[in-house]
């Protein structure tokens, strides 16, 4: 079977790209090793949540999935950030950039379900599930894939959106830079004694940052926890009884939201940083986590991946309108150079935050307290940071 593009990986990023290209009539194959189209109704609000910035929300509106996603999303208008090791604090408000909100927190499974509802109605998009790519072979005008079930697929362009352990990146021999953050992300869905309302919280502690995000589950206002804890401390946390864990969380968050109750079992995963040295090879291009991962402390990972999708789709469609090869090497390099610059800048910023707030050096503490104070009082700096995070140029 021959396609204009084959997209491997049916998560939020891959499905969004398939929608953007499929909705203008491109012949697309979306292939995934799992069954993303079969998200159960009971699982729509389980698992990962995503903090969507304004640019990502606009993309979902364009794709036609936002109305369904928004039914179960929760907006936040403020972000409160403070350092538990000092007196530093800063508050970001939507009004600072003349907006009504800074973003919304949505459920990944609901986004994927909404996307596949539309993808299944597009006549030029084929969905292949429970298939893995075994090999790829580059020809002069096409790239050929062989799957584990014996299918032979051909396309002008192959897109890897299959996550940080990307098989497409590996099969294409695209080199990476990677290192461990020496931290473990601990995540859960919680109920708080004091309503979180429309505020997202980021607390920096000596053992790692804690993010508390407002979420909605079937009409209830709950809290999504992402606790990035140093490895040894994380092991201790994960060994605690639930009541002890929640007491430790209350202590670390300084009682801001009172007592907590667990609504979804605690889970964890190791944190590492990854960045492809280039986002492309011949007739192959990477988007999202297959190209780059980032520390979750600011919730920017998915937003960066969706920005990849916006950039790449515009370049592909421009070449297609001109009747040119959509895998043009100069275009792929231009996309790679453009996105790498932006993604590395955000990665460097998150790394600076992590290292700066992880330091126990008293001079570093004094410096970050001063920096927080200056940033909080300087409207220009606050506005620039908020616009960057919100995806506003």
Residue pairs with C-beta under 8 A, 6 or more apart in sequence:
1 29
1 126
1 151
1 152
1 153
1 154
2 27
2 142
2 153
2 154
2 155
3 27
3 28
3 29
3 126
3 153
3 154
3 155
3 156
4 21
4 26
4 27
4 28
4 155
4 156
4 157
4 320
4 326
5 21
5 26
5 27
5 28
5 29
5 155
5 156
5 157
5 158
5 159
5 316
5 326
6 28
6 29
6 31
6 143
6 145
6 153
6 155
6 157
6 158
6 159
7 14
7 17
7 18
7 28
7 29
7 30
7 31
7 159
7 161
8 14
8 31
8 32
8 133
8 158
8 159
8 160
8 161
8 162
8 167
8 168
9 31
9 32
9 160
9 161
9 162
9 163
9 166
9 168
9 288
9 290
10 18
10 30
10 31
10 32
10 34
10 36
10 37
10 112
10 116
10 127
10 129
11 36
11 108
11 112
11 161
11 163
11 288
12 50
12 108
12 111
12 112
12 115
12 302
12 305
12 306
13 161
13 287
13 288
13 289
13 302
13 305
13 306
13 308
13 309
14 30
14 32
14 159
14 161
14 162
14 287
14 288
15 30
15 36
15 111
15 112
15 115
15 116
15 119
16 59
16 60
16 63
16 115
16 306
16 309
17 159
17 161
17 287
17 309
17 312
17 313
18 28
18 30
18 115
18 119
18 125
19 63
19 64
19 65
19 115
19 118
19 119
19 122
20 62
20 63
20 309
20 310
20 313
21 28
21 313
21 316
21 317
22 28
22 119
22 122
22 124
22 125
23 63
23 64
23 122
24 317
25 124
26 124
26 320
27 124
28 124
28 125
28 126
29 125
29 126
29 128
29 153
29 155
30 119
30 125
30 126
30 127
30 128
31 128
31 129
31 131
31 133
31 147
31 153
32 128
32 129
32 130
32 131
32 162
33 130
33 131
33 132
33 162
34 129
34 130
35 129
35 130
36 112
36 116
36 129
37 116
37 119
37 120
37 127
37 129
38 129
39 109
39 112
39 113
39 116
43 109
44 72
44 107
44 109
44 110
44 113
45 72
45 107
45 109
45 110
45 217
45 218
46 107
46 109
46 264
47 107
47 108
47 109
48 107
48 108
48 109
48 187
49 105
49 106
49 107
49 108
49 213
49 215
49 224
50 105
50 106
50 107
50 108
50 111
50 299
50 302
51 76
51 103
51 104
51 105
51 200
51 213
51 299
51 300
51 302
51 303
52 60
52 73
52 103
52 104
52 105
52 106
52 302
52 303
53 102
53 103
53 300
53 303
53 389
53 390
53 391
54 99
54 101
54 102
54 103
54 390
54 391
54 392
55 303
55 306
55 307
55 310
55 390
55 391
55 392
56 103
56 302
56 303
56 306
56 307
56 391
57 66
57 103
57 104
59 306
59 309
59 310
60 66
60 69
60 111
63 115
63 118
64 118
65 111
65 114
65 115
65 117
65 118
68 110
68 114
68 117
69 106
69 110
69 111
69 114
70 104
70 106
72 106
72 107
72 110
72 216
72 217
72 218
73 104
73 105
73 106
73 107
73 216
74 104
74 105
74 198
74 214
74 215
74 216
74 221
75 101
75 103
75 104
75 105
75 198
75 214
76 101
76 102
76 103
76 104
76 105
76 198
76 199
76 200
76 213
76 214
77 93
77 94
77 100
77 101
77 102
77 198
77 199
78 91
78 92
78 93
78 94
78 102
78 198
78 199
78 200
79 91
79 92
79 102
79 199
79 200
79 201
79 202
80 89
80 90
80 91
80 199
80 200
80 201
80 202
81 89
81 90
81 91
81 92
81 201
81 202
81 203
81 204
81 372
82 88
82 89
82 90
82 202
82 203
82 204
83 89
83 204
83 357
83 365
83 368
83 369
83 372
84 203
84 204
84 205
84 206
84 252
84 254
85 204
85 205
85 206
85 357
85 360
85 365
86 365
86 368
86 369
87 369
88 368
88 369
88 371
88 372
88 373
89 372
89 376
90 372
90 375
90 376
90 382
91 376
92 102
92 382
92 385
92 386
93 102
94 100
94 101
94 102
96 379
96 382
96 383
96 386
97 383
97 386
97 387
97 390
97 392
99 390
101 198
102 200
102 386
102 389
102 390
103 390
105 200
105 213
105 214
105 215
105 224
107 215
108 302
116 127
119 125
119 127
120 127
128 147
128 151
131 147
131 148
131 149
131 151
132 147
132 148
132 167
133 145
133 146
133 147
133 148
133 167
133 168
133 171
134 146
134 147
134 148
135 145
135 146
135 171
136 143
136 144
136 145
136 146
136 158
136 168
136 171
136 172
136 284
137 143
137 144
137 146
138 144
138 282
138 283
141 156
141 325
142 154
142 155
142 156
142 283
143 154
143 155
143 156
143 157
143 158
143 282
143 283
143 284
143 327
144 152
144 153
144 154
145 151
145 152
145 153
145 154
145 155
145 158
146 152
146 153
147 153
155 283
156 283
156 325
156 326
156 327
157 283
157 284
157 285
157 316
157 326
157 327
158 168
158 172
158 283
158 284
158 285
159 168
159 284
159 285
159 286
159 287
159 312
160 166
160 167
160 168
160 169
160 172
160 284
160 285
160 286
160 287
160 290
160 291
161 286
161 287
161 288
161 290
161 305
162 168
162 290
163 288
163 289
163 290
164 272
164 274
164 289
164 290
164 293
166 286
166 289
166 290
168 284
168 286
168 290
169 176
169 276
169 286
169 290
169 291
172 281
172 284
173 281
174 276
174 277
174 278
174 279
174 280
174 281
174 284
174 286
175 276
175 277
175 278
176 274
176 275
176 276
176 277
177 274
177 275
177 277
178 272
178 273
178 274
178 275
179 272
179 273
180 270
180 271
180 272
180 273
181 228
181 271
181 272
181 273
181 295
181 354
182 230
182 231
183 208
183 228
183 229
183 230
183 231
183 234
183 270
183 271
184 228
184 229
184 231
184 234
184 235
184 238
184 268
184 269
184 270
184 271
185 226
185 227
185 228
185 229
185 268
185 269
185 270
185 271
185 296
186 225
186 226
186 227
186 228
186 229
186 234
186 237
186 238
186 266
186 267
186 268
187 224
187 225
187 226
187 227
187 266
187 267
187 268
187 269
188 225
188 262
188 263
188 264
188 265
188 266
188 267
189 215
189 217
189 222
189 223
189 224
189 225
189 262
189 263
189 264
190 222
190 223
190 224
190 225
190 246
190 260
190 261
190 262
190 263
191 220
191 222
191 223
191 260
191 261
191 262
191 263
192 212
192 222
192 223
192 257
192 258
192 259
192 260
193 257
193 258
193 259
193 260
194 256
194 257
194 258
195 221
196 212
196 213
196 214
196 221
196 223
196 257
197 214
197 221
198 214
199 214
200 211
200 212
200 213
200 214
201 210
201 211
201 212
201 213
201 253
201 256
201 257
202 209
202 210
202 211
202 297
202 298
203 209
203 210
203 211
203 212
203 252
203 253
203 254
203 256
204 353
204 357
205 252
205 357
206 358
206 360
207 229
207 230
207 233
208 227
208 228
208 229
208 230
208 233
208 234
208 358
209 227
209 228
209 297
209 353
209 354
209 357
210 225
210 226
210 227
210 228
210 249
210 252
210 253
211 224
211 225
211 226
211 227
211 228
211 296
211 297
211 299
212 223
212 224
212 225
212 253
212 256
212 257
213 223
213 224
213 226
213 299
214 221
214 222
214 223
214 224
215 221
215 222
215 223
215 224
216 222
217 263
222 263
223 257
223 260
225 249
226 296
226 297
226 299
227 237
227 249
228 271
228 295
228 296
228 297
229 237
230 358
234 268
237 245
237 248
238 266
238 268
240 248
242 262
242 266
245 266
246 259
246 260
246 261
246 262
249 260
250 258
250 259
250 260
271 295
271 296
272 293
273 293
273 294
273 295
273 347
273 351
274 289
274 292
274 293
275 291
275 292
275 293
275 340
275 343
275 344
275 347
276 286
276 290
276 291
276 292
278 333
278 336
278 340
279 285
279 286
279 287
279 291
279 308
279 332
279 335
279 336
279 339
279 340
280 286
280 329
280 332
280 333
280 335
280 336
282 327
282 329
283 327
285 312
285 327
285 332
285 335
285 336
287 305
287 308
287 309
287 312
288 302
288 304
288 305
288 306
288 308
288 309
289 301
289 305
291 308
291 339
291 343
292 304
292 340
292 343
292 347
293 301
294 300
294 301
294 304
294 343
294 346
294 347
294 350
295 347
295 350
295 351
295 353
295 354
297 350
297 353
297 354
298 349
298 350
298 353
298 389
300 346
300 350
300 389
303 391
304 342
304 343
304 346
307 339
307 342
307 391
308 339
308 343
311 335
311 338
311 339
312 335
312 339
315 331
315 334
315 335
316 326
316 331
319 325
319 326
319 328
319 331
320 326
346 388
356 364
356 367
356 368
357 368
359 365
374 381
375 381
375 382
375 385
376 382
387 393
